[in-house]
Amino acid sequence: MTDPQLQLGFDTPEFPASTEIEPLTPPKAEPILITATTAALESVFPEDVERMAQMLERHHDYRVLRRLVPHLHFDRLPQGPVIRVLVLDTETTGLDHAKDKIIELALLQVDVDTTTGLPVGDVLVYDELEDPGMPVSQEIQAITGISSEMVQGKRLDEARIAAMLAGADLIIAHNAGFDRPFCEARMPAFAQCRWGCSFADIDWKKEGQSSAKLSYLALEKGWFYDAHRAEIDCHALLAVLAEPLPSSGLSGLAKIIAMSQQPSYRLQANNAPFDAKDLLKSRAYRWNAEQKVWHTRLNEEAQLTEELKWLQSTVYGGRLARVQVEKMDAFVKYSMRTGELSTQQI
């Protein structure tokens, strides 16, 4: 029997005699028949499913998404020195690191060739649940699929995590400003590591992406996956970062490694005139309600120099002003700790 709805320009082989499909009756016959036929193709003729996907890919009216397959080994030899990277993700009971707790932590340990920016060799996986000592809310369970029963009595393997941290040159997380404070609150050893952020260290807008959300970036590469579990999120991030960036041609890993080797800056526009708020907002400044000051983050010293000139001429109208600059290296970036502070007159 051949399902005409699955014939996409080539002959679909007949099912073997051993394949049995139950007789179907209306009104549910059509959807059940499609499901059964697709399942049979996947199990009996998997090569034909791939042929269908390839045919659709060649047509300009279709895009094909494939389920992300985690890489546990990269079969390439390094062309230069390697650095050891930990790709990290957490699931937590909420958004506040001061009161919420980690319920899942995943790490992928991988070596990255500094010449090519590509992962090489084996990928070591650590993934563990932890009992937070409080109920997992229904909201968090709906997002992550992790229930209070699943984490009951579970605990992170601190010795194994510490060993992985000791051998790592850099930790990368997607939105490290969220993950790092949680990790440092759980294990102080995380504070002794250099961190990079795939969300903030790459200008995804300049790279032609309309969103920096990890699931979106994966979809753009043709992959889908079951998000919001720590390990698969790590695999998705590694896969995305191993690909070349559209504008620079560098891999995402190479870009983040380069960013981790130079300081970044947090600039505060102290006593900025009230009527400059729209100018500041349009230039990606954010308002700190507690300190009552506009601030922005700059990834390079050249950007800081240009921003100081812009503030002096546009915001302060050529008048003398004093602003605060916080210089941060990869040991401080994305933590709740303060970097090197200075006041500059512009």
N, C-alpha and C positions, 0 to 999 in steps of 0.2 A: 504494500500500500504506500502511496506517495501523497504527501500533503501538498497541494498546489500552492499554499500560502508560503511555503518554505523554498520553493523553486525560484532562485534568483539568477536565471540565465544559464543554468547548467542542469544536467540530469541528476536527480537525487537517487542513489541506489535503492533498490527494494530492500525491505527489512528481511533478515533471515527468518526461516520458518519458526525458529525457537522464540522469536519475539512476540509476546502476546499482549494485545491491547484489548481491554474489556470493551464490549459493545456499549455504545452510548445512546442516550435518548435525549430529545429536546426537553427543556429549553437550554440546558447547560452543555449541550454536546460540543458546540464549536470551541469555547475556551478550554474545556478539558482536553479535547482532541489536540489542540495546539500545544498545550503543556506536555501531554504524553509524548507527542511526536518529537518535540524539542529535547526532552529528556532522553528519548531513545537515540536520537542523533548524537547527543553528547557522550553516551556510553558505548554505542556501537560504531559510530562513524565520527569520531572527534576531529579527524582531518577535514571533514566537510564543513563543520562549524567554522573552522579557521578559514577555509576557502570562502565561505560566505562573508566573513569579516573582511578579508582582503579585498573582495570584490566591492563591498560597500565603501571601503577606504578610498578606492580609486575613483569613486563618483563624487563630484563636487557638491552634491546636495546632502551628503551624509558624513557624519563623523562616528568613529567606532571607539568605544571605551572598553578597555580590558581590565579585569581584576588585577590589582597590584600583586605581584609575586615577590615576596621578600628575598633579597639576595643575601646569602650566607657565605658566599665566596666570590671574589672578583679575580678572574683568571687573567691577570696582567702583571707584568714585572715592572717595578718602579724604575724610572729613568734618572732619578736623583734621590736626595735624602727624603725620608718619610717623617711625618709627625703623627703621633697617636691622638685620635679624636674620640671623644665620647659624645654620641648623639643622645640627648636626654629628653624625656617627657614625664610629666606627673599627672595624675588625676587626684583631685582633692575634694574635701567636703564642702568647699566654698571658695570665695575669692579673697578672703582676708587672712594673710599668713600669720597674723598675730593671734587669731583664735581658731582658724580652721586648720585641718591636718591633711597630710598626704594619705591617700588610700591605695595608690598604686604608683610605683616608680619603675621605669624601664630605662636601660642603658644599652646602647650598641657601641662596642669598642671596635674601631676600624683604623687602619693605617692609611694615610693619605700621602700620595706622591706629591712633593712640593713643586716638582717640575711641571707636571701635567694638571695638578689639582684634582686627580682622580683617586678613588679608593682602590686599594690593592689588598690581595690576600684574604684571609678569613675574617668573618664578622663574629665577634663574641657577643652573645645576648644575655642580658640579665633582666628579669621581669618578676616582680613580686608584689603581692598585695600586703596591706598592713591594716590592722585594727586601729582606728583612730581614737578609740575610747569614747566615742559618741555615736549616736545613730546616723546612718547615711540617709539623708533626706530623700523623699520621693522625687524631688526635682533632679538631684544628682544621679539617682538611680535611673531615671528616665534618659538622662544624657549619656551616662557611661555604661549602663547595664550592670553596675556593681551594687550589690545589696549588702545590708548589714550582715546577713547570714554568710555571705561569701568571704568577708574580711574577718569574721569572728575568730579570735585567737591567732591571727596571722601577724608576722613580724618581719620587717626587712632584715636581710643578712648584712649586718653592718661591717663585718670583717671582709666579706667579699666586695662590698661597695668600696671600702677604704682601699683595698688592693687595686681596684680598677682606677680609683682617683689618683693613687700614688704613681701609676704608670702613664697618666694622661698628660698631654701637652695643652689640650684645649677641650672645653665642654661647649657644645652647641645645642641650643634649644630654640624652638620657634616661639618667640615672646619670652625671652630669658628674664625680662623684668617681672614676670609672674612666677616662673619656676624657681629662679635663684633664691629669693627670700624664703620660700617654703623649704627648699633643700638645706639652706644654711640653718634654719630654725630646727630642722630635724637632725642634721649632722654638721657640726662646726667645720669638719674637714673640707666641705664644699667651699668655704670662704677662702681657702688657700689655693684655689684653682683659678686659671684664666678662663673667662667665659666669652663666648660670642653669641650673637643673636641673628638668626636667619630672617626674622621679621624686620628688625631695625637696621642691621648692617648692610642690607641690600635695598637699594631704591627700586622697588618693584614697579613703581609707576614709570620710571625712566626706562625700565626694561620692557615696557609695553604691556604690563599686566594691570588690569583694572581692579584687582584685589590682591592682597597679600595673605589671604586666608589659605592655610595649607591644603585643604580639600580642593579649593579652586585651582591652586597651582598644580596639583596632581592631575586634576581634570584636564587642564591645558596641555599636559603631557600625554593624555590619553589613558589615564589610570583612574579607577575608582577603588575605594576600600571602605571598610567599616570603621569610621572614625570614632574618636573619643575613648579608645583604649590605648594605654601608654605604648605598648610594644609596637602595634601596627602603625601608630602615629610616627614613631621613630623610624620605622622602615620606609614610610612614605616620605618623610623629610630627607632621609639619606638618598632616596631615589631622585627626588627633585633637585637636591644640591649637587648630585653627580652629573647633572645635565649642564650643557653650556648656557650661559645667560645670553639672551637675544642681542643685546647691544654690545657688550664688551667681548663676548666670546669666551670669557673665563667661566669655569665651573662655579657654581654657588659656593662650593667648599673653598676654592681658591680665593674668592672674594672675601669670605668671612675670615679666613686665616690671615689675609693681608690686613684687614681691618683690625684684627686683634693685636697686631704688631705695632699699632700707632695709637696715640691717645685720642680720646674724643673729649668734647667740651659741652658743658651746660652753661648757657649764657642767660643771666637775669637782667632784664631791662628795668633797673631800679628807678622808681619815681617817674615812670613813663606818663606823659600827659593822658588824661582820660580820653580826650578826643582822638587819640592814636590807637584806640583799642581795635578798631576795624582793620587798620593797617597791619597791626601785629597779628591779629587772628588770621588774616589772609596769607600771612607769611609763615603760618604753622606754629606760631607761638601759642603756648597754653597758659591759662590763668591758674595760679596757685592761690586758692582762697585763704589758706592758713597763713601764708607769708605775704599775701596781697601783692603779688608781683607776677609779671609776664615772664615766661622763660621758654627757651628752645634748646634743642640738642644739635650739635654740629660734629660731624665725623672727622673733619680735617682742620689743621691749623689755618690753611688758606681760606677755608669757609669762615672761620672765626674772624680773620682779618677783614674780609669783605662784609661780614655782618656788622662789625663794629662801625665801619664806614657808613653803612646804610642807616644804622640807628642814629648816628651823629647828625647826618644830613636830613633824614626823613622824619624820624620820630621826635628827636630833640631840637629840630629846626636850627642846627648849627650852634646851639648853646652848649657850654661845657656841661658834662654829666659824668657820673661815676657809676659803673656797672660792675656786677660780680661775675667772675668766671671760675668755674669748677673744672679742673683738669682731671680726667679719669683714665686709668689704664685698665687692661683686661682683668686685673685682679679686683677692681672696684666696680667696673661697669655692671649695670643691671642689678646691683645689690642695693641694700638700704643704707650702706655706709657712704661716708662723704669722701670725696677725692681732695685734691690739692686746691685750696681756695685762694683767690687773689682778687683785688679790686683794681680796676683799670679806669683811668680818666680818658674820656673821648671828647 
